[in-house]
Amino acid sequence: MSTRKVTLNCAHIKESDLAVVDDLARMQLEARRCGCKVRLEDVSNELLELICFAGLDGALCVEVQRQPEEWEQPGGVEEERELDDPPL
């Protein structure tokens, strides 16, 4: 029996509190009982922190969409030289 997957877009959730986390956990539990799996997407950082705080980050499948990291541009090429001998 294959597990059906349902995606829940959480972008519309304006206020994040433990009641929302409780509702999401109950929804996931009921979906599993029916042979489905709920995946959360577009989860705000605040809601994600609450899910992790409640210890449900493993139970609730959260698809995290992070911004790419900003890499520093190289400042230039350093001159090659030999290292000094370490002091004794």
Secondary structure, 3 states (H helix, E strand, C coil): CCCEEEEEECCCCCCCCHHHHHHHHHHHHHHHHCCEEEEEECCCHHHHHHHHHCCCCCCCEEECCCCCCCCCCCCCCCCCCCCCCCCC
